[in-house]
C-alpha cells in the first residue's frame, strides 16, 4: 500500500532557537542536534547539549517512537527515539515525525525510519532539495514522501534486521578505529625508537 508520510504522521519543526544553542550543564532541557545522529542512523543520547528555553513557543517533547529527520546539512537521515526520555527536544534543523495515534498499532516507527533512509526516497530528497553543498528539505517535501507500507508483521521483520545492522555496523566501526589506534601507537613507537637510536 502506497501512502504519503503526511497521511500517517504529524510533522513538526524543531524548537526555534535563535542563533547558537547556549550550553548550560545545569539547565533542565536537553537538545538533540544532527551531530547526535550517526552516519549509520543511530541516535546518541549520551552527550546532548543542555539549555534553557527562553522563547515563548511551547516545546514539543520527544517521545519513545518519534522519528527525527535531518532537514538541513549534507545528510538527510532519519533516526528513531528508542526509549522513554524526559525533557528532550530537537533543534530547528530537525523535523520531529510522530505517527498518528490511530495508526500506532499498525505502523512500526523503526521501519518508517529505515524506509526514509533507503535509496529511492534519498534520491527524491536530492532531487527536491534546496541548496547545493548544504541541502534544505522543506516540510512540504518531507510530507509528500511516498511510502510503501506492508503489513505490520513484515514491518517488524524489517525493523529487527535494521536494528541489527545498525549495531553490527557500529561494532565494526569501533573495531576499525581500535585497530587504527593500535597502528598509530606502533608508528609513534617506531619513530621514538629511531630517534633514540640516532642519538
TIRO-2110 file (N, C-alpha, C; in Angstrom, 1 decimal):
// TIRO-2110
0.8, -1.2, 0.0, N, 1, A
0.0, 0.0, 0.0, CA, 1, A
0.9, 1.2, 0.0, C, 1, A
0.7, 2.1, -1.0, N, 2, A
1.5, 3.3, -1.1, CA, 2, A
0.7, 4.5, -0.5, C, 2, A
1.3, 5.2, 0.5, N, 3, A
0.7, 6.3, 1.1, CA, 3, A
1.8, 7.4, 1.3, C, 3, A
1.3, 8.6, 1.6, N, 4, A
2.2, 9.7, 1.8, CA, 4, A
2.5, 9.9, 3.3, C, 4, A
3.6, 10.4, 3.6, N, 5, A
4.0, 10.5, 5.0, CA, 5, A
3.0, 11.3, 5.8, C, 5, A
2.5, 12.4, 5.2, N, 6, A
1.5, 13.2, 5.9, CA, 6, A
0.2, 12.5, 6.2, C, 6, A
0.0, 11.4, 5.5, N, 7, A
-1.3, 10.7, 5.7, CA, 7, A
-1.2, 9.8, 7.0, C, 7, A
0.0, 9.6, 7.5, N, 8, A
0.1, 8.6, 8.6, CA, 8, A
0.8, 9.3, 9.8, C, 8, A
1.4, 10.5, 9.6, N, 9, A
2.2, 11.0, 10.7, CA, 9, A
2.0, 12.6, 10.7, C, 9, A
2.3, 13.1, 11.9, N, 10, A
2.3, 14.6, 12.1, CA, 10, A
3.8, 15.0, 12.1, C, 10, A
4.1, 16.1, 11.4, N, 11, A
5.4, 16.5, 11.2, CA, 11, A
5.6, 17.9, 11.8, C, 11, A
6.6, 18.1, 12.7, N, 12, A
6.8, 19.4, 13.4, CA, 12, A
8.2, 19.8, 13.2, C, 12, A
8.5, 21.0, 13.0, N, 13, A
9.8, 21.6, 13.0, CA, 13, A
10.4, 21.6, 14.5, C, 13, A
11.7, 21.5, 14.6, N, 14, A
12.3, 21.6, 15.9, CA, 14, A
12.1, 22.9, 16.6, C, 14, A
12.5, 23.0, 17.9, N, 15, A
12.3, 24.2, 18.6, CA, 15, A
13.0, 25.4, 18.0, C, 15, A
12.4, 26.6, 17.8, N, 16, A
13.0, 27.7, 17.1, CA, 16, A
14.0, 28.5, 17.9, C, 16, A
15.2, 27.9, 18.1, N, 17, A
16.2, 28.7, 18.8, CA, 17, A
16.7, 29.8, 17.9, C, 17, A
17.1, 30.9, 18.5, N, 18, A
17.7, 32.0, 17.7, CA, 18, A
19.2, 31.9, 17.9, C, 18, A
19.9, 31.6, 16.8, N, 19, A
21.4, 31.5, 16.8, CA, 19, A
21.8, 30.2, 17.5, C, 19, A
23.0, 30.3, 18.0, N, 20, A
23.7, 29.1, 18.6, CA, 20, A
22.9, 28.7, 19.9, C, 20, A
22.8, 27.4, 20.1, N, 21, A
22.2, 26.9, 21.3, CA, 21, A
23.2, 27.0, 22.5, C, 21, A
22.9, 27.9, 23.5, N, 22, A
23.8, 28.1, 24.6, CA, 22, A
23.8, 26.9, 25.5, C, 22, A
25.0, 26.3, 25.8, N, 23, A
25.1, 25.2, 26.7, CA, 23, A
25.2, 25.6, 28.1, C, 23, A
24.4, 25.0, 28.9, N, 24, A
24.4, 25.2, 30.4, CA, 24, A
24.2, 23.8, 31.1, C, 24, A
25.3, 23.3, 31.6, N, 25, A
25.3, 22.0, 32.2, CA, 25, A
24.2, 21.8, 33.3, C, 25, A
23.7, 22.9, 33.9, N, 26, A
22.8, 22.8, 35.0, CA, 26, A
21.3, 23.1, 34.5, C, 26, A
21.2, 23.3, 33.2, N, 27, A
19.8, 23.6, 32.6, CA, 27, A
19.0, 22.3, 32.6, C, 27, A
17.7, 22.4, 32.6, N, 28, A
16.8, 21.3, 32.7, CA, 28, A
16.5, 20.6, 31.3, C, 28, A
16.7, 21.3, 30.2, N, 29, A
16.3, 20.8, 28.9, CA, 29, A
17.5, 20.3, 28.1, C, 29, A
17.3, 19.2, 27.4, N, 30, A
18.3, 18.6, 26.6, CA, 30, A
17.9, 18.8, 25.1, C, 30, A
18.8, 18.9, 24.2, N, 31, A
18.5, 19.2, 22.8, CA, 31, A
19.2, 18.2, 21.9, C, 31, A
18.5, 17.5, 21.0, N, 32, A
19.1, 16.6, 20.0, CA, 32, A
19.4, 17.5, 18.8, C, 32, A
20.6, 17.4, 18.3, N, 33, A
21.1, 18.1, 17.1, CA, 33, A
21.5, 17.0, 16.1, C, 33, A
21.8, 17.5, 14.8, N, 34, A
22.2, 16.5, 13.8, CA, 34, A
23.5, 15.7, 14.2, C, 34, A
24.4, 16.4, 15.0, N, 35, A
25.6, 15.7, 15.4, CA, 35, A
25.4, 14.5, 16.3, C, 35, A
24.2, 14.5, 16.9, N, 36, A
23.8, 13.4, 17.8, CA, 36, A
23.2, 12.2, 17.0, C, 36, A
23.2, 12.3, 15.7, N, 37, A
22.7, 11.2, 14.9, CA, 37, A
23.9, 10.7, 14.0, C, 37, A
24.3, 9.4, 14.2, N, 38, A
25.5, 8.9, 13.5, CA, 38, A
25.2, 8.7, 12.0, C, 38, A
26.2, 8.5, 11.2, N, 39, A
26.1, 8.2, 9.8, CA, 39, A
25.4, 6.9, 9.5, C, 39, A
25.2, 6.0, 10.6, N, 40, A
24.5, 4.8, 10.5, CA, 40, A
23.1, 4.9, 10.8, C, 40, A
22.7, 6.1, 11.2, N, 41, A
21.3, 6.4, 11.6, CA, 41, A
20.9, 6.1, 13.0, C, 41, A
22.0, 6.1, 13.9, N, 42, A
21.8, 5.8, 15.3, CA, 42, A
21.7, 7.0, 16.1, C, 42, A
20.8, 7.1, 17.0, N, 43, A
20.6, 8.3, 17.9, CA, 43, A
21.4, 8.1, 19.1, C, 43, A
22.3, 9.1, 19.4, N, 44, A
23.1, 9.0, 20.6, CA, 44, A
22.6, 10.1, 21.6, C, 44, A
22.2, 9.6, 22.7, N, 45, A
21.6, 10.5, 23.7, CA, 45, A
22.5, 10.8, 24.9, C, 45, A
23.8, 10.3, 24.8, N, 46, A
24.7, 10.4, 26.0, CA, 46, A
25.2, 11.8, 26.2, C, 46, A
25.4, 12.6, 25.2, N, 47, A
26.1, 13.9, 25.3, CA, 47, A
25.3, 15.0, 24.7, C, 47, A
24.0, 15.1, 25.0, N, 48, A
23.2, 16.1, 24.5, CA, 48, A
23.5, 17.5, 25.2, C, 48, A
23.4, 18.5, 24.4, N, 49, A
23.5, 19.9, 24.9, CA, 49, A
22.3, 20.2, 25.9, C, 49, A
22.7, 20.8, 27.0, N, 50, A
21.6, 21.2, 27.9, CA, 50, A
21.5, 22.7, 27.8, C, 50, A
20.2, 23.2, 27.9, N, 51, A
20.0, 24.6, 27.7, CA, 51, A
18.7, 25.1, 28.4, C, 51, A
18.5, 26.4, 28.4, N, 52, A
17.3, 27.0, 28.9, CA, 52, A
16.4, 27.4, 27.7, C, 52, A
15.1, 27.2, 27.8, N, 53, A
14.2, 27.7, 26.7, CA, 53, A
13.7, 29.1, 27.1, C, 53, A
14.2, 30.0, 26.2, N, 54, A
13.8, 31.4, 26.5, CA, 54, A
12.7, 32.0, 25.6, C, 54, A
12.4, 31.2, 24.6, N, 55, A
11.3, 31.6, 23.6, CA, 55, A
9.9, 31.4, 24.2, C, 55, A
8.9, 31.9, 23.5, N, 56, A
7.6, 31.8, 24.0, CA, 56, A
6.9, 30.5, 23.5, C, 56, A
7.4, 29.9, 22.5, N, 57, A
6.8, 28.7, 22.0, CA, 57, A
6.9, 27.5, 23.0, C, 57, A
5.8, 26.8, 23.1, N, 58, A
5.8, 25.6, 24.0, CA, 58, A
6.6, 24.5, 23.3, C, 58, A
7.4, 23.9, 24.1, N, 59, A
8.2, 22.8, 23.5, CA, 59, A
7.4, 21.5, 23.2, C, 59, A
7.7, 20.8, 22.1, N, 60, A
7.1, 19.5, 21.8, CA, 60, A
8.2, 18.5, 22.2, C, 60, A
8.0, 17.9, 23.4, N, 61, A
8.9, 17.0, 24.0, CA, 61, A
9.0, 15.7, 23.1, C, 61, A
10.2, 15.2, 23.0, N, 62, A
10.4, 13.9, 22.2, CA, 62, A
9.8, 12.8, 23.0, C, 62, A
9.2, 11.8, 22.3, N, 63, A
8.7, 10.6, 23.0, CA, 63, A
9.2, 9.4, 22.3, C, 63, A
9.2, 8.3, 23.1, N, 64, A
9.6, 7.0, 22.5, CA, 64, A
8.8, 6.7, 21.3, C, 64, A
9.5, 6.4, 20.2, N, 65, A
8.8, 6.1, 18.9, CA, 65, A
8.7, 7.2, 17.9, C, 65, A
9.1, 8.4, 18.4, N, 66, A
9.2, 9.5, 17.5, CA, 66, A
10.3, 9.3, 16.5, C, 66, A
10.2, 9.9, 15.3, N, 67, A
11.2, 9.8, 14.3, CA, 67, A
11.8, 11.2, 14.1, C, 67, A
13.1, 11.3, 14.0, N, 68, A
13.8, 12.5, 13.8, CA, 68, A
14.4, 12.5, 12.4, C, 68, A
14.3, 13.6, 11.7, N, 69, A
14.8, 13.7, 10.3, CA, 69, A
15.7, 14.9, 10.2, C, 69, A
16.9, 14.7, 9.7, N, 70, A
17.8, 15.8, 9.5, CA, 70, A
17.4, 16.5, 8.2, C, 70, A
16.9, 17.8, 8.3, N, 71, A
16.4, 18.5, 7.2, CA, 71, A
17.5, 19.5, 6.6, C, 71, A
18.5, 19.8, 7.3, N, 72, A
19.5, 20.8, 6.9, CA, 72, A
20.9, 20.2, 7.0, C, 72, A
21.7, 20.4, 6.0, N, 73, A
23.1, 19.9, 6.1, CA, 73, A
23.4, 19.0, 4.9, C, 73, A
24.4, 18.2, 5.1, N, 74, A
24.9, 17.3, 4.0, CA, 74, A
24.2, 16.0, 4.1, C, 74, A
23.5, 15.7, 5.2, N, 75, A
22.9, 14.4, 5.4, CA, 75, A
21.4, 14.6, 5.6, C, 75, A
20.6, 13.8, 4.9, N, 76, A
19.2, 13.8, 5.1, CA, 76, A
18.7, 12.5, 5.7, C, 76, A
19.2, 12.2, 6.9, N, 77, A
19.0, 10.9, 7.6, CA, 77, A
17.8, 11.0, 8.5, C, 77, A
17.2, 9.8, 8.7, N, 78, A
16.2, 9.7, 9.8, CA, 78, A
16.7, 8.7, 10.8, C, 78, A
16.2, 9.0, 12.1, N, 79, A
16.5, 8.0, 13.2, CA, 79, A
15.2, 8.0, 14.0, C, 79, A
15.3, 7.2, 15.0, N, 80, A
14.1, 7.0, 15.9, CA, 80, A
14.5, 7.1, 17.3, C, 80, A
13.6, 7.5, 18.2, N, 81, A
13.8, 7.5, 19.6, CA, 81, A
13.6, 6.2, 20.2, C, 81, A
14.6, 5.5, 20.6, N, 82, A
14.5, 4.1, 21.0, CA, 82, A
14.0, 3.8, 22.4, C, 82, A
13.8, 4.8, 23.2, N, 83, A
13.5, 4.6, 24.6, CA, 83, A
12.7, 5.8, 25.2, C, 83, A
12.1, 5.7, 26.4, N, 84, A
11.4, 6.8, 27.0, CA, 84, A
12.5, 7.8, 27.5, C, 84, A
12.3, 9.0, 27.1, N, 85, A
13.2, 10.1, 27.6, CA, 85, A
12.3, 11.3, 28.1, C, 85, A
13.0, 12.1, 28.9, N, 86, A
12.3, 13.2, 29.6, CA, 86, A
13.0, 14.5, 29.3, C, 86, A
12.2, 15.6, 29.0, N, 87, A
12.7, 16.9, 28.9, CA, 87, A
13.7, 17.0, 27.8, C, 87, A
13.4, 16.4, 26.6, N, 88, A
14.3, 16.5, 25.5, CA, 88, A
13.5, 17.0, 24.3, C, 88, A
14.1, 17.9, 23.6, N, 89, A
13.5, 18.4, 22.3, CA, 89, A
14.6, 18.3, 21.2, C, 89, A
14.2, 18.7, 20.0, N, 90, A
15.1, 18.7, 18.9, CA, 90, A
15.3, 20.1, 18.4, C, 90, A
16.5, 20.3, 17.7, N, 91, A
16.9, 21.6, 17.2, CA, 91, A
16.1, 21.9, 15.9, C, 91, A
16.1, 23.2, 15.5, N, 92, A
15.3, 23.6, 14.3, CA, 92, A
15.8, 22.9, 13.0, C, 92, A
17.0, 22.3, 13.0, N, 93, A
17.5, 21.7, 11.7, CA, 93, A
16.9, 20.3, 11.6, C, 93, A
16.1, 19.9, 12.5, N, 94, A
15.5, 18.5, 12.5, CA, 94, A
14.0, 18.7, 12.4, C, 94, A
13.3, 17.7, 11.8, N, 95, A
11.9, 17.5, 11.8, CA, 95, A
11.6, 16.4, 12.8, C, 95, A
10.5, 16.6, 13.6, N, 96, A
10.0, 15.6, 14.5, CA, 96, A
8.8, 15.0, 13.9, C, 96, A
8.9, 13.7, 13.7, N, 97, A
7.8, 13.0, 13.0, CA, 97, A
7.1, 12.0, 14.0, C, 97, A
5.8, 12.1, 14.2, N, 98, A
5.1, 11.3, 15.1, CA, 98, A
3.9, 10.6, 14.5, C, 98, A
3.9, 9.3, 14.5, N, 99, A
2.9, 8.5, 13.9, CA, 99, A
1.5, 8.9, 14.6, C, 99, A
0.5, 9.1, 13.8, N, 100, A
-0.8, 9.4, 14.3, CA, 100, A
-1.3, 8.4, 15.3, C, 100, A
-1.9, 8.8, 16.4, N, 101, A
-2.4, 7.9, 17.4, CA, 101, A
-3.2, 6.7, 16.9, C, 101, A
-4.1, 6.9, 16.0, N, 102, A
-4.9, 5.8, 15.5, CA, 102, A
-4.1, 4.8, 14.7, C, 102, A
-2.9, 5.1, 14.3, N, 103, A
-2.1, 4.2, 13.5, CA, 103, A
-0.9, 3.6, 14.2, C, 103, A
-0.7, 3.9, 15.5, N, 104, A
0.5, 3.4, 16.2, CA, 104, A
0.5, 1.9, 16.4, C, 104, A
-0.6, 1.3, 16.3, N, 105, A
-0.6, -0.2, 16.4, CA, 105, A
-0.5, -0.9, 15.1, C, 105, A
-0.3, -0.1, 14.0, N, 106, A
-0.2, -0.7, 12.7, CA, 106, A
1.0, -0.3, 11.9, C, 106, A
1.8, 0.7, 12.5, N, 107, A
3.0, 1.2, 11.8, CA, 107, A
4.1, 1.2, 12.8, C, 107, A
5.2, 0.5, 12.4, N, 108, A
6.4, 0.5, 13.2, CA, 108, A
7.3, 1.6, 12.9, C, 108, A
7.6, 2.5, 13.9, N, 109, A
8.4, 3.7, 13.6, CA, 109, A
9.9, 3.4, 13.2, C, 109, A
10.4, 2.2, 13.6, N, 110, A
11.7, 1.9, 13.2, CA, 110, A
11.7, 1.5, 11.7, C, 110, A
10.7, 0.8, 11.3, N, 111, A
10.5, 0.5, 9.9, CA, 111, A
10.4, 1.8, 9.1, C, 111, A
9.7, 2.8, 9.6, N, 112, A
9.4, 4.0, 8.9, CA, 112, A
10.8, 4.8, 8.8, C, 112, A
11.6, 4.8, 9.8, N, 113, A
12.9, 5.5, 9.8, CA, 113, A
13.8, 4.8, 8.7, C, 113, A
13.7, 3.5, 8.7, N, 114, A
14.5, 2.7, 7.8, CA, 114, A
14.1, 3.1, 6.3, C, 114, A
12.9, 3.2, 6.0, N, 115, A
12.4, 3.4, 4.7, CA, 115, A
12.8, 4.8, 4.2, C, 115, A
12.8, 5.8, 5.2, N, 116, A
13.2, 7.2, 4.8, CA, 116, A
14.7, 7.2, 4.4, C, 116, A
15.5, 6.3, 5.0, N, 117, A
16.9, 6.3, 4.7, CA, 117, A
17.3, 5.5, 3.4, C, 117, A
16.3, 4.9, 2.8, N, 118, A
16.7, 4.0, 1.6, CA, 118, A
16.8, 4.8, 0.4, C, 118, A
17.5, 4.2, -0.6, N, 119, A
17.9, 4.8, -1.8, CA, 119, A
16.8, 5.6, -2.6, C, 119, A
15.6, 4.9, -2.8, N, 120, A
14.6, 5.6, -3.6, CA, 120, A
14.1, 7.0, -3.0, C, 120, A
13.9, 7.0, -1.7, N, 121, A
13.5, 8.2, -1.0, CA, 121, A
14.6, 9.2, -0.9, C, 121, A
15.9, 8.7, -0.7, N, 122, A
17.0, 9.6, -0.6, CA, 122, A
17.2, 10.3, -2.0, C, 122, A
17.0, 9.6, -3.1, N, 123, A
17.1, 10.2, -4.4, CA, 123, A
16.0, 11.3, -4.5, C, 123, A
14.8, 11.0, -4.1, N, 124, A
13.7, 12.0, -4.1, CA, 124, A
14.2, 13.3, -3.3, C, 124, A
14.8, 13.1, -2.2, N, 125, A
15.2, 14.3, -1.4, CA, 125, A
16.3, 15.0, -2.2, C, 125, A
17.2, 14.3, -2.8, N, 126, A
18.3, 15.0, -3.5, CA, 126, A
17.7, 15.8, -4.7, C, 126, A
16.7, 15.3, -5.3, N, 127, A
16.1, 16.0, -6.5, CA, 127, A
15.3, 17.2, -6.1, C, 127, A
14.7, 17.2, -4.9, N, 128, A
13.8, 18.3, -4.5, CA, 128, A
14.5, 19.2, -3.5, C, 128, A
15.7, 18.9, -3.0, N, 129, A
16.4, 19.7, -2.0, CA, 129, A
16.7, 21.1, -2.5, C, 129, A
16.7, 22.1, -1.6, N, 130, A
17.2, 23.4, -1.9, CA, 130, A
18.6, 23.5, -1.4, C, 130, A
19.4, 24.3, -2.2, N, 131, A
20.8, 24.4, -1.8, CA, 131, A
21.7, 23.4, -2.5, C, 131, A
23.0, 23.6, -2.4, N, 132, A
23.9, 22.7, -3.1, CA, 132, A
24.7, 21.8, -2.1, C, 132, A
25.8, 22.4, -1.5, N, 133, A
26.5, 21.6, -0.5, CA, 133, A
25.7, 21.4, 0.7, C, 133, A
25.0, 22.4, 1.2, N, 134, A
24.2, 22.3, 2.4, CA, 134, A
22.7, 22.2, 1.9, C, 134, A
22.1, 21.0, 1.9, N, 135, A
20.8, 20.9, 1.4, CA, 135, A
19.8, 21.3, 2.5, C, 135, A
18.6, 21.6, 2.0, N, 136, A
17.5, 22.1, 2.9, CA, 136, A
16.2, 21.4, 2.4, C, 136, A
15.7, 20.5, 3.2, N, 137, A
14.5, 19.8, 2.9, CA, 137, A
13.3, 20.5, 3.6, C, 137, A
12.4, 21.0, 2.8, N, 138, A
11.3, 21.8, 3.4, CA, 138, A
10.2, 20.8, 3.8, C, 138, A
9.4, 21.3, 4.8, N, 139, A
8.3, 20.4, 5.3, CA, 139, A
7.4, 19.8, 4.3, C, 139, A
6.9, 20.6, 3.3, N, 140, A
6.0, 20.0, 2.3, CA, 140, A
6.7, 18.9, 1.5, C, 140, A
8.0, 19.0, 1.2, N, 141, A
8.7, 18.0, 0.5, CA, 141, A
8.7, 16.7, 1.3, C, 141, A
9.0, 16.8, 2.6, N, 142, A
9.0, 15.6, 3.5, CA, 142, A
7.6, 15.1, 3.6, C, 142, A
6.6, 15.9, 3.8, N, 143, A
5.2, 15.4, 4.0, CA, 143, A
4.8, 14.7, 2.7, C, 143, A
5.3, 15.0, 1.6, N, 144, A
4.9, 14.4, 0.3, CA, 144, A
5.6, 13.1, -0.1, C, 144, A
6.5, 12.7, 0.8, N, 145, A
7.2, 11.4, 0.5, CA, 145, A
6.2, 10.3, 0.4, C, 145, A
6.4, 9.5, -0.7, N, 146, A
5.5, 8.3, -0.8, CA, 146, A
6.2, 7.1, -0.2, C, 146, A
5.4, 6.4, 0.6, N, 147, A
5.9, 5.2, 1.3, CA, 147, A
5.2, 4.0, 0.9, C, 147, A
5.9, 2.8, 1.0, N, 148, A
5.3, 1.5, 0.8, CA, 148, A
5.2, 0.9, 2.1, C, 148, A
4.0, 0.7, 2.6, N, 149, A
3.8, 0.2, 4.0, CA, 149, A
3.1, -1.2, 3.9, C, 149, A
3.9, -2.2, 4.2, N, 150, A
3.3, -3.6, 4.2, CA, 150, A
2.6, -3.9, 5.5, C, 150, A
2.2, -5.1, 5.6, N, 151, A
1.5, -5.5, 6.9, CA, 151, A
2.5, -5.4, 8.0, C, 151, A
2.0, -5.2, 9.3, N, 152, A
2.8, -5.0, 10.4, CA, 152, A
3.9, -6.1, 10.6, C, 152, A
3.5, -7.3, 10.4, N, 153, A
4.4, -8.4, 10.6, CA, 153, A
5.7, -8.3, 9.8, C, 153, A
5.5, -7.9, 8.5, N, 154, A
6.6, -7.7, 7.6, CA, 154, A
7.4, -6.4, 8.1, C, 154, A
6.7, -5.4, 8.5, N, 155, A
7.4, -4.2, 9.0, CA, 155, A
8.3, -4.6, 10.2, C, 155, A
7.8, -5.4, 11.1, N, 156, A
8.6, -5.8, 12.3, CA, 156, A
9.8, -6.6, 11.9, C, 156, A
9.7, -7.4, 10.9, N, 157, A
10.9, -8.2, 10.5, CA, 157, A
12.0, -7.3, 10.0, C, 157, A
11.5, -6.3, 9.1, N, 158, A
12.5, -5.4, 8.5, CA, 158, A
13.1, -4.5, 9.6, C, 158, A
12.3, -4.1, 10.6, N, 159, A
12.8, -3.3, 11.7, CA, 159, A
13.8, -4.0, 12.5, C, 159, A
13.6, -5.3, 12.8, N, 160, A
14.6, -6.0, 13.6, CA, 160, A
15.9, -6.2, 12.8, C, 160, A
15.8, -6.4, 11.5, N, 161, A
17.0, -6.5, 10.6, CA, 161, A
17.7, -5.2, 10.6, C, 161, A
17.0, -4.1, 10.6, N, 162, A
17.6, -2.7, 10.5, CA, 162, A
18.3, -2.5, 11.9, C, 162, A
17.7, -2.8, 13.0, N, 163, A
18.3, -2.5, 14.3, CA, 163, A
19.6, -3.4, 14.4, C, 163, A
19.5, -4.6, 13.9, N, 164, A
20.7, -5.5, 14.0, CA, 164, A
21.8, -4.9, 13.1, C, 164, A
21.5, -4.4, 11.9, N, 165, A
22.5, -3.9, 11.0, CA, 165, A
23.2, -2.7, 11.6, C, 165, A
22.4, -1.8, 12.3, N, 166, A
23.0, -0.6, 13.0, CA, 166, A
24.0, -1.0, 14.0, C, 166, A
23.6, -2.0, 14.9, N, 167, A
24.5, -2.5, 15.9, CA, 167, A
25.8, -3.1, 15.3, C, 167, A
25.6, -3.9, 14.3, N, 168, A
26.7, -4.6, 13.6, CA, 168, A
27.7, -3.6, 13.0, C, 168, A
27.1, -2.6, 12.3, N, 169, A
28.0, -1.6, 11.7, CA, 169, A
28.7, -0.7, 12.8, C, 169, A
28.0, -0.4, 13.9, N, 170, A
28.6, 0.3, 14.9, CA, 170, A
29.8, -0.4, 15.5, C, 170, A
29.6, -1.7, 15.7, N, 171, A
30.7, -2.6, 16.3, CA, 171, A
31.9, -2.7, 15.3, C, 171, A
31.5, -2.8, 14.0, N, 172, A
32.6, -2.9, 13.0, CA, 172, A
33.4, -1.6, 13.0, C, 172, A
32.7, -0.4, 13.0, N, 173, A
33.4, 0.8, 13.0, CA, 173, A
34.3, 1.0, 14.3, C, 173, A
33.8, 0.5, 15.4, N, 174, A
34.6, 0.5, 16.6, CA, 174, A
35.9, -0.3, 16.5, C, 174, A
35.8, -1.5, 15.9, N, 175, A
36.9, -2.4, 15.7, CA, 175, A
37.9, -1.8, 14.8, C, 175, A
37.4, -1.1, 13.7, N, 176, A
38.3, -0.5, 12.8, CA, 176, A
39.1, 0.7, 13.4, C, 176, A
38.4, 1.5, 14.2, N, 177, A
39.0, 2.6, 14.9, CA, 177, A
40.1, 2.1, 15.9, C, 177, A
39.7, 1.0, 16.7, N, 178, A
40.7, 0.5, 17.6, CA, 178, A
41.9, 0.0, 16.9, C, 178, A
41.8, -0.7, 15.8, N, 179, A
42.9, -1.2, 15.0, CA, 179, A
43.8, 0.0, 14.5, C, 179, A
43.1, 1.0, 14.1, N, 180, A
43.9, 2.2, 13.6, CA, 180, A
44.7, 2.9, 14.7, C, 180, A
44.1, 2.9, 15.9, N, 181, A
44.8, 3.5, 17.1, CA, 181, A
46.0, 2.6, 17.4, C, 181, A
45.8, 1.3, 17.3, N, 182, A
47.0, 0.4, 17.6, CA, 182, A
48.1, 0.7, 16.6, C, 182, A
47.7, 0.8, 15.3, N, 183, A
48.8, 1.1, 14.3, CA, 183, A
49.4, 2.4, 14.5, C, 183, A
48.6, 3.4, 14.9, N, 184, A
49.2, 4.7, 15.2, CA, 184, A
50.2, 4.7, 16.3, C, 184, A
49.8, 3.9, 17.4, N, 185, A
50.7, 3.8, 18.5, CA, 185, A
52.0, 3.1, 18.1, C, 185, A
52.0, 2.0, 17.3, N, 186, A
53.1, 1.3, 16.8, CA, 186, A
54.0, 2.3, 16.0, C, 186, A
53.4, 3.1, 15.1, N, 187, A
54.2, 4.0, 14.3, CA, 187, A
54.9, 5.1, 15.2, C, 187, A
54.2, 5.5, 16.2, N, 188, A
54.8, 6.5, 17.1, CA, 188, A
56.0, 5.9, 17.9, C, 188, A
55.8, 4.7, 18.3, N, 189, A
56.9, 4.0, 19.0, CA, 189, A
58.1, 3.8, 18.1, C, 189, A
57.9, 3.5, 16.8, N, 190, A
59.0, 3.3, 15.9, CA, 190, A
59.8, 4.6, 15.7, C, 190, A
59.1, 5.7, 15.6, N, 191, A
59.7, 7.0, 15.4, CA, 191, A
60.6, 7.3, 16.6, C, 191, A
60.0, 7.1, 17.8, N, 192, A
60.7, 7.4, 19.1, CA, 192, A
62.0, 6.5, 19.2, C, 192, A
61.8, 5.2, 18.9, N, 193, A
63.0, 4.3, 18.9, CA, 193, A
64.0, 4.7, 17.9, C, 193, A
63.6, 5.1, 16.7, N, 194, A
64.5, 5.5, 15.7, CA, 194, A
65.3, 6.8, 16.1, C, 194, A
64.6, 7.7, 16.8, N, 195, A
65.3, 8.9, 17.2, CA, 195, A
66.3, 8.6, 18.4, C, 195, A
65.9, 7.7, 19.2, N, 196, A
66.8, 7.3, 20.3, CA, 196, A
68.1, 6.6, 19.8, C, 196, A
67.9, 5.8, 18.7, N, 197, A
69.0, 5.1, 18.1, CA, 197, A
70.0, 6.1, 17.5, C, 197, A
69.4, 7.1, 16.8, N, 198, A
70.2, 8.1, 16.2, CA, 198, A
71.0, 8.9, 17.2, C, 198, A
70.4, 9.2, 18.4, N, 199, A
71.0, 9.9, 19.4, CA, 199, A
72.2, 9.1, 20.0, C, 199, A
END
